[in-house]
Amino acid sequence: MRAAFRCIVVALAALALCAPVAAATSSSTAALQVALAARGLYTGTIDGIRGPGTDGAVRAFQARGGLLVDGIAGPQTRGRLGWRGRPSLGRRVLRAGRRGWDVAALQFLLGRQGFPSGPVDGDLGPRTDAALRRFQAWAGLVVDGLAGPATLVAARRAPPTTPLRFLAPVAAPVGDGFGPRGDTFHTGVDYVAGYGASVRAAGYGCVSSVTYDSGYGNLVVIQHRLGVTSWYAHLNTVGVSPGQCLSAGARVGTAGSTGRSTGPHLHFELRVRGAAIDPLPVTSAPLA
């Protein structure tokens, strides 16, 4: 009886790790938002969610073009969007130099899988090509920069996660979260921490690197189990060295605003074998 119960619990846990992304989020909707934004009609985040902003932009575009104003991005509406309105994802193999609706959809999927490629703009340039190749390597696919059926199947899967659990790295409220932000993708969580706030290791691990990056500023990366790394960016001071092993809660440094930052905060990331994941579902709430 107990063994059967344990099997049920394990099965439910496995399903939770592989749960599908909410149906309200769609790469096609993201591609539509990109096309409407290019026409100056959609000013929201490229988030793949069909909300009032997207619906209103579709209707405004239809009214402007003398189309039936029904809020549905059907063949006529998409045709009027030019190259940004076609073709649908999966109709052709995508490679460097391609542009269109399908490229925007692919860029959105890559970001959701933890491999953002810069702006979601429907243009498969060098940054998207590099992100595509990193994703292919991560997914165990042939690394050829060609987004064909196998790559698209992998890209449409639920985003990666981890069974590991972590402590909040700083006693501060959460600001910007993980996911779409404007026309790009935010790969971590920003904690609104002031200058000098103590930043601590989110879990047991060993420091794999201490570097300065033009974007991340002073950056510490800690290697944990199961291919997971935690990233602590924009630090004001660093109090650890490469190779040093830390217990959960050990001091890493202090919060700051180094690198590309508009003010003091801690940018915190979790990555699974290089794929950025949402830290909040597996991280405790910050201390009051």
Order of alpha helices (4+ residues) and beta strands (2+ residues): alpha-alpha-alpha-alpha-alpha-alpha-alpha-beta-beta-beta-beta-beta-beta-beta-beta-beta-beta-beta
